[in-house]
Amino acid sequence: MGKIKNCLSILRKIVFLIVILFFVFGYVWEGKAENKTENKIYTTLDQLNEAIDYQWEDAFAFVRDQIEFEPFTGIMKSSQGVLWGRAGNAVEQARLLNEILGLEGEKVRYAQGKLNEEKAAWLIKNTFPEEKDFYYPKNVLLSAPSQDKEILSAIEDHYWVQILQDNQWIDLDPSFPNAKIGEAYADLDKTFYRIKKNILTKFSISLKVEKTIFAEDEGDDSEIQTILEWQGTLEEVANLPISLTLMANFKSTSQRDEEQDSGGTLFNVFGGVTSETEEEEEEGIELTYRAELFLEEVIEEEGQFSQILAPTEEEKIERSIITKVWLQFVLQKPDEPTMKIERILFEKHQKEDRPSLFQRHSILITGNEIPTEVWEEDLSDILDKERIDVLKSGLEEIKTQIEEKEDLATLLENSISLENSWGPETGHLINLIFASTSDKLTNDLGRALAVDSYYFWPRIIINSFEGSGDELQVYIDLCQDSKLAISYPGQAVRMKETFLYGRGVMESILEGKVIELLTKRKPLTTAYLIYKAAENNIPIRMYSYLEQDRLKNLKMPPYVAKKVMKVLDAQHFVIIPEESIEFNGRQRWGWWDLNPQNREVIGVLDTGLHQAMLERTILELKGPMSTDMALVLGVMVGTVDTYWVIASMILKYGELNKAALQEAKNYMKKISGYLCPDILDEGMGVSIASIDIEDCYSKEFGSGPGVKVDMGWCAKFTKGFKCASTTIMNYYLSEY
């Protein structure tokens, strides 16, 4: 246990220093009434109740004083999520208090009413720090959240709790700072005892496959199949370990027909084809994928899809090929437009392309911030020496058996068992570590720039392990990671745009850094590609919808060009090098997707994913690797081997030093070159940088749709961002 505690201490420092490495710790805003990070984090309601000794007055004080009010509508977070993130809107705060009091045995109910404009403005004014003077020119629009009509409208519908004491219902409104027991701040419209399911955010996840049907003497036709689908509410899956696995199986078509006739299952993965390839080719080969969706350790949904790899003469007349595989997430808030998010798992670009033979996608869906305390227990389990030793010995045994050409079915069975024992929690832990570190980075960045932010839609983070025999890919993909931002009172309104841009760039770097720290290998990220382009003097340009013709001059593969054009069609800007960058022997593309309305930026790779990606050779031993199912074995062994590397790196990794911080500072200083050429390196403070950022966004509307990029805007915006980030880094370097 002593070693585990020591490892926890080390990893705390790693996470702490990752955050520092990518931007912040300086200029902390002084207006907060208290520093919530110094307070104990309670990860369960029972834990909290024990701490307050089941006293309802203390429960009310805790929610009022420790749960920050957020100005948005609807229910996105569970009570556990509100407790973890220490934040929620009025109905979420009321729900948390209601559930705490219910566990204490108190009789409680919800109250609903409407805030008048005066009370709403007072609530918003007390949610933010007091207004500060930033000394902007008179023409710069300053933020005044308590006068913002959109914000006031969002909090007009108000919720609180009533508790029955001595046969009287007593008001408890935890949203208002310094609220007293018995005080209500909105006129009561109605009361109710339960939150109805129809006001919760609906959520679904489905696996879809597109197949193109090739028929003789006819045109090609495509069809989309839903392989599996789970439907429910967001809080049923929020913060839980979700994973999707895909495993390939090769069969001769005659074997398939026999199994169907006998009622056998196609998913006998040990009934795959042999190495007698000539006979197989005559019979035809079918590649089948088994898909399983896990919620925690339970299979919630499953399905299959397949294609014929080596068709017989009869099957050649008409056959279907898998051209695309993807996950689709659908979110529906009451009275809000439906949000649909796709995560592509496979897209066919060349004739020989096919989905990876094994894939595990660990999915984190969360509407709240993730505190370190949440994943410490998971970390303790993974760092258990006995577990690591079992993993290592099992891995070595399988590798030895491969060398000795042991029975393939037994090897595959052992590999699957070993992967199942580590895969779900390893992927979930990586997602939690990334989310937790990102939250710390985001909050520190917000304090440095005097900007508050919150999640209006849940984050969807996917950590993936996949491969096809001799190569493994590891991803962290931010499928949905947007935040809404509000500048503090007195700060420039548009400083929130600098915050959103800076956060997007840092998220891309952070994705790669988490993978690099845990695997000791350099991953591929948009930030890395842009960095290498600048280093190699490759021009980096910004394009809008009106520059589509110029963008076509870049020598991008058609499938990459299609993805870039899709960004422009959405009226976003693309920041992209004029040439591809070599990475691991292949030419790769990456770009920033910049929303010109709010400056939110997302790093995108040529796969279309918002990700960091690591590629590594996973099995150098050849053994019986000549058969198709042996390729599946290779992926399984490589995946388990990577789990062991991650556990080992957590155990061995030390603290980051000042040289690493200096490297990060150098990266930030080069951001100007990533956007526009020939920006002077002028040393300015944050206040001057803030002025430069303001009023520098100019639009030029042409005869067609879209916004044309103005280099004056680009230069000013870039210079301002560079100065702000460099100043913050200089501050921390002087303190470290």
ZAMARGU-4260 file (C-alpha; in steps of 0.2 Angstrom, whole numbers, plus 5000, padded with zeros to 4 digits):
<rodrens>
0) 5000/5000/5000 | 5015/5012/5003 | 5020/5010/4985 | 5003/5013/4979 | 5001/5029/4989
5) 5018/5034/4983 | 5013/5031/4965 | 4997/5041/4968 | 5007/5056/4974 | 5018/5055/4959
10) 5004/5054/4947 | 4995/5069/4956 | 5011/5078/4952 | 5011/5072/4934 | 4993/5078/4932
15) 4997/5094/4941 | 5012/5098/4930 | 5004/5093/4914 | 4992/5107/4917 | 5006/5119/4920
20) 5015/5113/4905 | 5001/5118/4894 | 4997/5135/4899 | 4993/5142/4916 | 4995/5145/4935
25) 4996/5164/4935 | 4986/5179/4937 | 4973/5170/4947 | 4957/5180/4949 | 4955/5186/4966
30) 4936/5189/4967 | 4930/5172/4972 | 4923/5171/4989 | 4933/5155/4993 | 4945/5143/4984
35) 4935/5127/4982 | 4950/5117/4977 | 4955/5117/4995 | 4939/5109/5001 | 4937/5090/5002
40) 4929/5082/4987 | 4915/5070/4991 | 4913/5057/4977 | 4896/5049/4984 | 4881/5056/4993
45) 4883/5044/5007 | 4901/5050/5009 | 4894/5068/5011 | 4880/5063/5022 | 4892/5055/5034
50) 4903/5070/5034 | 4889/5082/5039 | 4882/5069/5051 | 4865/5068/5042 | 4860/5086/5048
55) 4848/5094/5035 | 4854/5112/5039 | 4872/5107/5035 | 4866/5099/5019 | 4858/5115/5014
60) 4873/5125/5018 | 4885/5113/5008 | 4875/5115/4992 | 4873/5133/4994 | 4891/5137/4998
65) 4900/5123/4989 | 4890/5120/4973 | 4893/5134/4960 | 4878/5141/4951 | 4878/5139/4932
70) 4866/5150/4921 | 4859/5137/4909 | 4843/5127/4907 | 4838/5109/4908 | 4845/5094/4917
75) 4862/5088/4911 | 4871/5082/4926 | 4866/5069/4938 | 4867/5073/4957 | 4883/5063/4957
80) 4890/5074/4943 | 4885/5090/4952 | 4894/5084/4967 | 4909/5079/4957 | 4910/5095/4947
85) 4905/5106/4962 | 4893/5116/4950 | 4875/5115/4943 | 4860/5126/4938 | 4845/5129/4949
90) 4836/5113/4946 | 4852/5102/4947 | 4856/5111/4964 | 4839/5108/4970 | 4839/5089/4964
95) 4856/5086/4973 | 4849/5094/4989 | 4833/5084/4988 | 4842/5068/4986 | 4854/5072/5001
100) 4839/5076/5012 | 4830/5060/5006 | 4844/5049/5011 | 4843/5058/5028 | 4825/5052/5030
105) 4818/5070/5028 | 4801/5073/5019 | 4805/5085/5004 | 4798/5092/4988 | 4803/5103/4974
110) 4797/5120/4971 | 4796/5130/4955 | 4793/5148/4950 | 4799/5162/4940 | 4813/5175/4945
115) 4809/5193/4942 | 4822/5203/4932 | 4829/5211/4948 | 4831/5194/4957 | 4839/5186/4942
120) 4851/5200/4939 | 4856/5199/4958 | 4859/5181/4956 | 4870/5183/4941 | 4879/5197/4949
125) 4883/5187/4964 | 4889/5172/4954 | 4903/5181/4946 | 4918/5191/4955 | 4916/5209/4958
130) 4919/5220/4942 | 4937/5225/4940 | 4945/5239/4929 | 4955/5232/4914 | 4959/5250/4906
135) 4952/5247/4889 | 4949/5260/4876 | 4931/5267/4876 | 4926/5258/4861 | 4929/5241/4868
140) 4913/5232/4874 | 4915/5227/4892 | 4906/5212/4899 | 4891/5214/4911 | 4883/5197/4913
145) 4870/5203/4925 | 4863/5214/4911 | 4864/5201/4898 | 4846/5197/4892 | 4851/5180/4885
150) 4858/5175/4902 | 4844/5182/4912 | 4831/5173/4901 | 4840/5157/4904 | 4838/5157/4923
155) 4820/5164/4923 | 4813/5147/4927 | 4819/5144/4945 | 4819/5128/4956 | 4822/5126/4974
160) 4817/5113/4988 | 4805/5113/5002 | 4807/5103/5018 | 4793/5098/5030 | 4797/5103/5048
165) 4784/5104/5062 | 4770/5102/5049 | 4776/5117/5039 | 4785/5117/5022 | 4801/5128/5024
170) 4810/5135/5008 | 4828/5130/5005 | 4835/5139/4990 | 4854/5134/4988 | 4856/5144/4971
175) 4857/5161/4980 | 4873/5165/4990 | 4870/5168/5008 | 4852/5162/5006 | 4844/5159/5023
180) 4833/5145/5028 | 4815/5149/5025 | 4818/5162/5011 | 4811/5160/4994 | 4817/5171/4980
185) 4804/5167/4966 | 4786/5168/4967 | 4779/5150/4969 | 4770/5142/4954 | 4769/5124/4959
190) 4777/5110/4969 | 4781/5092/4965 | 4789/5077/4972 | 4799/5069/4958 | 4808/5074/4943
195) 4799/5067/4928 | 4809/5057/4915 | 4803/5068/4901 | 4813/5083/4906 | 4829/5073/4907
200) 4841/5074/4893 | 4838/5059/4881 | 4853/5049/4875 | 4857/5035/4862 | 4872/5027/4855
205) 4872/5016/4840 | 4884/5007/4829 | 4881/5009/4810 | 4888/5001/4795 | 4888/5007/4777
210) 4889/4994/4763 | 4891/4997/4745 | 4883/4983/4734 | 4893/4979/4718 | 4882/4971/4705
215) 4886/4966/4687 | 4879/4977/4673 | 4871/4988/4686 | 4877/5004/4696 | 4884/5003/4713
220) 4871/5005/4727 | 4874/5008/4746 | 4864/5004/4761 | 4866/5008/4780 | 4863/4996/4793
225) 4861/4999/4812 | 4871/4985/4820 | 4866/4989/4838 | 4858/5003/4848 | 4856/5008/4866
230) 4843/5021/4871 | 4840/5029/4888 | 4844/5045/4897 | 4860/5054/4899 | 4862/5051/4917
235) 4860/5032/4915 | 4877/5032/4906 | 4886/5048/4913 | 4903/5045/4921 | 4901/5026/4919
240) 4914/5015/4910 | 4906/5012/4892 | 4916/5002/4879 | 4913/4995/4862 | 4923/4980/4856
245) 4924/4974/4838 | 4932/4957/4835 | 4935/4949/4818 | 4932/4931/4813 | 4937/4923/4797
250) 4927/4908/4790 | 4925/4899/4774 | 4908/4902/4766 | 4904/4883/4767 | 4908/4883/4785
255) 4896/4897/4787 | 4882/4888/4778 | 4885/4873/4789 | 4884/4883/4805 | 4868/4891/4799
260) 4860/4875/4795 | 4865/4867/4811 | 4860/4882/4822 | 4878/4886/4826 | 4884/4903/4830
265) 4895/4913/4818 | 4905/4920/4833 | 4915/4904/4837 | 4931/4914/4835 | 4941/4898/4836
270) 4932/4890/4821 | 4942/4901/4809 | 4950/4897/4793 | 4966/4887/4792 | 4982/4891/4782
275) 4977/4881/4767 | 4974/4896/4757 | 4971/4888/4740 | 4956/4878/4747 | 4949/4893/4756
280) 4950/4904/4740 | 4940/4891/4731 | 4927/4890/4744 | 4926/4909/4748 | 4931/4918/4764
285) 4919/4928/4775 | 4925/4941/4787 | 4913/4943/4801 | 4914/4956/4815 | 4906/4954/4832
290) 4901/4970/4841 | 4897/4971/4859 | 4892/4987/4869 | 4897/4986/4887 | 4890/4997/4901
295) 4902/4994/4916 | 4904/4975/4914 | 4887/4971/4907 | 4884/4968/4888 | 4869/4980/4885
300) 4868/4977/4866 | 4877/4966/4853 | 4876/4963/4834 | 4887/4958/4819 | 4891/4963/4802
305) 4901/4954/4788 | 4908/4954/4770 | 4914/4941/4758 | 4933/4944/4756 | 4936/4930/4743
310) 4920/4926/4734 | 4916/4911/4724 | 4911/4912/4706 | 4892/4913/4711 | 4895/4926/4724
315) 4905/4937/4713 | 4889/4942/4703 | 4883/4953/4717 | 4892/4956/4733 | 4893/4970/4746
320) 4908/4978/4753 | 4910/4987/4770 | 4914/5006/4766 | 4911/5014/4782 | 4908/5010/4801
325) 4904/5023/4814 | 4896/5027/4831 | 4882/5039/4832 | 4878/5048/4848 | 4861/5057/4849
330) 4857/5070/4862 | 4840/5078/4865 | 4836/5091/4878 | 4818/5096/4880 | 4814/5111/4869
335) 4832/5111/4861 | 4837/5105/4844 | 4844/5087/4843 | 4862/5085/4843 | 4870/5071/4833
340) 4888/5067/4834 | 4897/5054/4823 | 4913/5045/4827 | 4920/5036/4812 | 4928/5019/4816
345) 4932/5015/4798 | 4931/5023/4781 | 4937/5014/4765 | 4948/5024/4754 | 4958/5010/4745
350) 4953/4994/4738 | 4962/4983/4751 | 4955/4994/4766 | 4945/4985/4779 | 4940/4988/4797
355) 4953/4984/4810 | 4953/4966/4816 | 4951/4970/4834 | 4945/4987/4842 | 4941/4992/4860
360) 4933/5010/4861 | 4932/5016/4879 | 4919/5030/4880 | 4917/5043/4893 | 4901/5054/4893
365) 4901/5067/4906 | 4892/5084/4909 | 4903/5089/4924 | 4921/5091/4928 | 4931/5076/4934
370) 4940/5078/4951 | 4956/5069/4954 | 4948/5059/4969 | 4936/5051/4957 | 4950/5041/4948
375) 4962/5038/4962 | 4953/5022/4967 | 4954/5015/4949 | 4972/5020/4948 | 4976/5010/4964
380) 4968/4995/4957 | 4978/4996/4941 | 4994/4999/4951 | 4992/4984/4962 | 5008/4975/4960
385) 5000/4958/4960 | 4989/4963/4946 | 5003/4970/4936 | 5013/4954/4939 | 4999/4943/4933
390) 4997/4954/4917 | 5016/4953/4913 | 5017/4934/4916 | 5002/4931/4906 | 5009/4941/4892
395) 5026/4933/4892 | 5017/4915/4892 | 5007/4919/4877 | 5023/4926/4868 | 5032/4910/4872
400) 5018/4900/4866 | 5018/4909/4850 | 5036/4906/4847 | 5033/4887/4851 | 5018/4887/4839
405) 5006/4882/4852 | 4987/4879/4847 | 4980/4895/4840 | 4963/4893/4848 | 4970/4892/4865
410) 4982/4906/4862 | 4967/4917/4856 | 4956/4912/4871 | 4970/4917/4883 | 4973/4933/4875
415) 4955/4938/4875 | 4953/4934/4893 | 4969/4944/4897 | 4963/4959/4887 | 4945/4958/4895
420) 4953/4959/4912 | 4962/4975/4909 | 4954/4984/4894 | 4939/4992/4901 | 4946/5000/4916
425) 4962/5005/4907 | 4953/5014/4894 | 4941/5022/4907 | 4956/5028/4918 | 4964/5036/4903
430) 4948/5045/4899 | 4946/5051/4917 | 4964/5057/4918 | 4963/5067/4902 | 4946/5075/4907
435) 4952/5079/4925 | 4968/5087/4918 | 4959/5096/4904 | 4947/5103/4918 | 4961/5110/4928
440) 4969/5117/4912 | 4953/5125/4907 | 4949/5133/4924 | 4967/5140/4926 | 4966/5147/4909
445) 4949/5155/4913 | 4956/5163/4929 | 4971/5169/4919 | 4960/5178/4906 | 4945/5182/4918
450) 4933/5171/4909 | 4921/5158/4916 | 4915/5143/4906 | 4903/5128/4908 | 4897/5113/4898
455) 4880/5116/4889 | 4881/5099/4881 | 4891/5084/4888 | 4908/5079/4884 | 4911/5063/4874
460) 4929/5057/4875 | 4934/5041/4867 | 4950/5031/4870 | 4953/5018/4857 | 4965/5003/4855
465) 4964/4995/4838 | 4975/4985/4825 | 4976/4973/4811 | 4990/4960/4815 | 5007/4969/4816
470) 5002/4987/4820 | 4992/4995/4835 | 4985/5012/4835 | 4980/5021/4851 | 4969/5036/4851
475) 4962/5049/4862 | 4947/5058/4852 | 4937/5072/4858 | 4921/5069/4849 | 4912/5083/4859
480) 4921/5095/4870 | 4913/5112/4868 | 4911/5124/4882 | 4901/5141/4883 | 4911/5155/4889
485) 4906/5172/4898 | 4919/5185/4902 | 4920/5192/4920 | 4912/5208/4923 | 4923/5222/4917
490) 4933/5211/4906 | 4931/5213/4887 | 4916/5203/4880 | 4927/5196/4866 | 4941/5190/4878
495) 4930/5174/4879 | 4935/5171/4861 | 4953/5171/4865 | 4949/5158/4879 | 4940/5146/4867
500) 4954/5147/4855 | 4968/5144/4867 | 4958/5130/4875 | 4956/5121/4858 | 4975/5122/4854
505) 4979/5116/4872 | 4967/5102/4871 | 4976/5096/4855 | 4993/5096/4864 | 4986/5088/4880
510) 4979/5074/4870 | 4996/5069/4863 | 5005/5073/4880 | 4994/5061/4890 | 4998/5047/4877
515) 5016/5051/4876 | 5018/5051/4895 | 5009/5034/4897 | 5018/5025/4882 | 5034/5035/4880
520) 5031/5037/4862 | 5027/5052/4851 | 5009/5052/4845 | 5002/5061/4830 | 4992/5077/4834
525) 4986/5092/4824 | 4998/5103/4835 | 5013/5092/4831 | 5009/5093/4812 | 5007/5112/4813
530) 5023/5113/4823 | 5033/5102/4810 | 5026/5113/4796 | 5032/5129/4804 | 5049/5120/4808
535) 5051/5115/4790 | 5046/5132/4783 | 5030/5125/4775 | 5018/5140/4773 | 5002/5138/4785
540) 4987/5147/4778 | 4970/5151/4783 | 4955/5148/4771 | 4937/5152/4772 | 4922/5147/4761
545) 4927/5160/4748 | 4945/5153/4746 | 4939/5136/4741 | 4947/5137/4724 | 4964/5141/4731
550) 4962/5127/4743 | 4960/5115/4729 | 4978/5119/4724 | 4984/5109/4739 | 4989/5092/4734
555) 4978/5083/4746 | 4971/5066/4743 | 4953/5066/4738 | 4946/5059/4754 | 4956/5072/4764
560) 4950/5087/4753 | 4932/5081/4755 | 4934/5082/4774 | 4942/5100/4773 | 4928/5106/4761
565) 4915/5100/4773 | 4922/5112/4786 | 4921/5126/4774 | 4903/5122/4770 | 4899/5124/4788
570) 4906/5142/4787 | 4921/5138/4797 | 4939/5143/4794 | 4953/5130/4790 | 4971/5133/4796
575) 4982/5121/4787 | 4999/5118/4780 | 5001/5119/4761 | 5010/5102/4761 | 5008/5086/4770
580) 5020/5081/4784 | 5029/5064/4785 | 5025/5054/4801 | 5031/5036/4804 | 5035/5034/4785
585) 5018/5041/4779 | 5012/5058/4773 | 4999/5065/4785 | 4988/5080/4785 | 4980/5090/4800
590) 4972/5106/4802 | 4963/5118/4814 | 4944/5120/4812 | 4941/5138/4818 | 4923/5144/4821
595) 4924/5163/4816 | 4909/5167/4827 | 4917/5163/4844 | 4935/5158/4839 | 4932/5140/4846
600) 4945/5129/4838 | 4947/5110/4836 | 4962/5100/4830 | 4957/5088/4816 | 4968/5074/4808
605) 4966/5067/4790 | 4956/5053/4797 | 4942/5066/4801 | 4944/5063/4820 | 4948/5076/4834
610) 4962/5065/4841 | 4979/5061/4846 | 4985/5045/4838 | 5000/5033/4842 | 5006/5019/4830
615) 5017/5006/4836 | 5023/4989/4830 | 5015/4977/4842 | 5022/4959/4839 | 5039/4956/4831
620) 5038/4937/4833 | 5031/4929/4818 | 5027/4912/4824 | 5011/4905/4816 | 5006/4922/4809
625) 5002/4916/4792 | 4984/4913/4795 | 4970/4926/4796 | 4965/4922/4814 | 4983/4923/4819
630) 4982/4942/4814 | 4968/4944/4827 | 4979/4936/4840 | 4993/4948/4836 | 4982/4963/4839
635) 4976/4955/4855 | 4994/4953/4861 | 4999/4970/4856 | 4984/4978/4865 | 4988/4969/4881
640) 5006/4973/4879 | 5002/4992/4878 | 4991/4991/4894 | 5007/4984/4903 | 5017/4998/4896
645) 5005/5011/4902 | 5004/5003/4920 | 5023/5003/4920 | 5025/5021/4914 | 5013/5027/4928
650) 5024/5018/4941 | 5041/5024/4934 | 5037/5042/4928 | 5045/5056/4938 | 5042/5074/4939
655) 5043/5086/4924 | 5057/5098/4925 | 5060/5116/4920 | 5067/5111/4903 | 5051/5104/4898
660) 5042/5120/4904 | 5054/5130/4893 | 5050/5118/4878 | 5031/5122/4881 | 5035/5141/4881
665) 5044/5140/4865 | 5030/5131/4857 | 5018/5144/4863 | 5029/5158/4856 | 5028/5150/4839
670) 5009/5150/4838 | 5010/5166/4828 | 5019/5158/4814 | 5006/5144/4814 | 4993/5156/4809
675) 5000/5171/4799 | 5018/5174/4792 | 5029/5188/4798 | 5022/5193/4815 | 5034/5203/4825
680) 5040/5196/4842 | 5035/5210/4853 | 5035/5209/4871 | 5019/5215/4879 | 5009/5212/4894
685) 4992/5203/4896 | 4983/5220/4897 | 4990/5226/4881 | 4987/5210/4872 | 4969/5210/4878
690) 4967/5227/4869 | 4975/5221/4853 | 4964/5206/4853 | 4949/5217/4854 | 4941/5225/4839
695) 4952/5216/4827 | 4940/5204/4819 | 4934/5211/4802 | 4922/5203/4790 | 4922/5206/4771
700) 4907/5199/4763 | 4908/5194/4744 | 4895/5191/4731 | 4894/5173/4738 | 4891/5166/4755
705) 4904/5165/4768 | 4917/5176/4777 | 4933/5181/4768 | 4949/5180/4779 | 4957/5197/4782
710) 4975/5197/4786 | 4974/5212/4797 | 4962/5202/4808 | 4974/5187/4807 | 4989/5197/4812
715) 4981/5206/4827 | 4972/5191/4834 | 4988/5180/4832 | 4999/5193/4840 | 4987/5195/4855
720) 4985/5177/4858 | 5004/5174/4857 | 5007/5189/4870 | 4995/5182/4882 | 5001/5165/4882
725) 5019/5169/4883 | 5016/5181/4897 | 5007/5167/4907 | 5021/5155/4903 | 5035/5168/4908
730) 5026/5170/4925 | 5026/5152/4929 | 5044/5149/4924 | 5049/5163/4936 | 5039/5154/4950
735) 5045/5136/4946
</rodrens>
